[in-house]
Each structure stands twice: as C-alpha cells, then as structure tokens.
Amino acid sequence: NVALAAINTADVETARRYSIAAMALAQRSGSPSTQAQAAMQLGMALASVAPEDARRSFQECIDLGRRGVKFMGRGGALMQAALIDAERGDRASAGALLAEAIAVMRPAGRSSELDGACGYAVEIFERLGGTEAALVMIGAITDGRLRVLREMPMPPSRHAPDLRAMRETVGEQRFAELLAAGARMTYEEILDHILEALQALAGTP
C-alpha cells in the first residue's frame, strides 16, 4: 500500500494524494468496510498537515464502527481522533474517545494497536494537564511492560513529551516515584491506570 508506506516514512504529500484516490475508489465501491479503511488511511495522511480534515475522516470511521461495520483500525481511528481533540482542548471528547478505543480493543487481548493506545495516552494526558498520569505511562515505556513502544517509529503528527518540563512540574523525587510506579505495573494495571486517569481528568476544570 503506497499511502501507508508514505505515512510511515513521513512523505505526507504522497500519502495524501494516494489516500484521496483510495477514498474515491472506496466510495464508488459502496462497501462500508472499504470506506472505513479508506477514511482511516486518509485521516492518517492528513493528521500532521490538516488536523481538522483528518478529524472528520476519523469520525467517519468511528461512526461506521459504531453502526457495526467491521474493519481493521477502529481503535486506531478512536485514539487518533482523541489526540486531535486533546490538542484543541476538548477534554471530554478526548477522554471519552481514548476510553472507547481501549474498550473496543481490550477484549481481544494485547496487540500492537492496543500498545499504540498506551503510547497515545502519554500525549493525551500531557495535553490535558495530566502530568503525573503521563509520567506513570512513561515509566512503563522506559522500563516496564511497554518497552516495545521505544522501538516503534513516531508518526509525523506526534511529538515526544518534554521530560525536562515534566520533571520541573512535579519535582525530582515525585518524578522518580511516578516512573518507578509505571515500571512495576502489569499490562492490565496499565490499562486500568489509563481509564482511571481519564475519569479523574474529566472532572478537572
């Protein structure tokens, strides 16, 4: 798939061009699952350059999935829409979408997509002011059950957390405690931590 290869190499223009063509073909096909896949791909291609357009494409995937259409990447559409909403300050929507992503993927067990949701949680927490929740996740990534995420390439629409600023926010001792807590967690505890932190952040003004 040329578009996906271009997304993975940050060739945004090629990804956008091929994704638009794929979307047109999918719409002509009349297949809801094909349309969902194409909309997902288009959203990924647009996320770094036109986030509002990407958000609409992800919403198309989300709506189809909620109507029972089966396709690969439903959880991915939810988590990427959550990140866009977090970046524009929509706390309630970002939290609800990430929680829905985990609910959709968790019953099938651990997967690379569910691992990806854990990675997205770091950025979403950071953007919503959940520094401590984000640091627990970073602990799991640097020295815990999520070490696999250290080897995953980061898409161009995403940014690494500012660890120095986070350390200054919570203080040196608390910083170390939070990282250690994340490193000790089991995979199920990590998922529970995400959901509990999202619930707490939803009640924060």
N, C-alpha and C positions, 0 to 999 in steps of 0.2 A: 504494500500500500504506500504509494508515493507521498500522500499527505501526512500519514503518521510518521513516516521516516523523516520528512521535513520538520515536523513538530519536534521530534526527538533531537534533531540537530540545530534547532532554533532558526531554521530557514522559514521565517514567518510568511514571506510573500508567496513562496512556492506552496506552503501548507494552505494558505488562504485560497489561492487560485484553484488548487485541486479539490479542496473541501467544498467550495461553492459549486464546482462541476458535479461532484458526487451528490450534493444535496439536490440539484436539479434532476439528476437521474433517479434518485430515490423518490422524489415527489411524483415523477411520471410512472414509477413502478406501482404505486398505490399500496405498497406493503408498509404497514405501520412500524414493524420492527426494523426494516431497512431505513425508513425515515428517521427513526430514533437514533440509529447508529450514525447516520449522516449528520444529523443535528449535533450529536455529541462531538463528532470529529470537527465540525465547523466551529463549535464553541471553543474547543481546544486550540484551533488555529488562530482564533480572534482574541483569545484571553489577554495576551500581552499588549495588543495594539488597539483593540476596540472592546473594552470590557463590558460595556452596556449591550453591544450587539452579541457578544459571547453569552451574556446572562440570558438574553432572550432565547438563544439556541439551547442552552442548558435547560431552561424552563420547558421548552418543547419536549425534551427527553423526559423530564420529570413528570410532566402531565401525562405522557403516553404510558410511562411506567405505572403511575397511579391508576390508570384505566385498565391495567392488567396486561399491557403489551410486554412481551418478553424480549430482552435484548441484552447484549454484553455491555457493561459500563454504566448501569443505572446508578450504582453507588458513586461512581466517579463523577457523574453529572451533578449529583446532590452535593458532594463535597466541594466541587469547583464553584458551584453557584453559592455555596456557603461562604467561601473565601471572598468572592466578589462582594457579597453583601456585607461581610465584616469590614472590608476595605472602605465601603461607603458609609459605615457606621450603623447599619441596620442590625442591631444586636439580636432582636427577637428572631428575625428570619435566619440569620447566620447560625444561631444556636439550634433552631428547630431543624434546619436542613442537615447540619452535621449529625445531629442525633438520629434523624431519619436514615441517613446514609449507613450509620452503624447498625441500626435496626434491620435494614434491608440485607446487609452483608453478613452479620454476625451468625445467623443460624447455620450457614454453610461452613463455618469454621474459618480458621486463619487462611488468608490469601494475600497475594501481593496488593490487591486493591484495598483490602481492609488495613494492611500495613500502611498504605498510602493515606488512608483517612487519619491514621495516627500522626503522620507527618503534617498533614493539613491542619490538624488540631493545634500544633505548635503556633503556626502563623495566625490562626483564628483567635486563639487565646491572647496572643501578643497584641493584636489589633483591637481586641475588646477590653484591654486593660487587665487581663488575667495573667500577670507576670508569673506568679507562683505556680499556677497550673501549667503554664508553658515550661517552666524550669523542671518540673517533675517529668514531663514528657522528654525533655532534652536529656535528662539523666538516663531514661530508658533507652534512648537512642545512642548515647555515647558509651554506656557501659552496662546495658541491660538487654531485655528481650527484643528490643527494636534495633539492635546493632545493624541489621540488614539495611536499614534506611540510609546508613552512612555511605553505602555504595551505589545508591540509586541516583541517577542524574536529576538535577532540579530543572523543571521546565522554565523557560524564559519569563513567564508571568509570575514566578515566585521569587522570594527573597530570603536569604538566610537571616536568622534572628540576630539582633545586636546583643551579644552576650555581655559585652562590657557595660552597656547601658542597663541591662537587666541586673547585673551584679551590683551596680551602684544603687539601683532602686531598692533592692531587698537587703543589701549588706552582705559582707563576705561570709559570715557564719551561716546565715539563712540560705544563701546561695548554695553552699556546700551541702547543707542538710537536705534541700529540695532535690538536688542532683542525686544524692545518695538514696533518697526515698524512691525515686523513679527507677534507679538501677536495681533495686530489690524487688520490684513488682513482678508478679506473674503477668502473662498476656491478658488474662481475664480481668485482673485488677487494673491494668492499664485502661482497658475499655470502660470499666466501671468508673475510673477516675475521670475520664473524658466526659461521660454523661453527668456525673455529679458536679463537675466544674461548670459545665454548660448550664445546668439548672441554677447553680449559685450565681453565675454571671447574668442570667436572665432577670434575676431580682435586684441587680445592681443598677442604680440610675445612670 
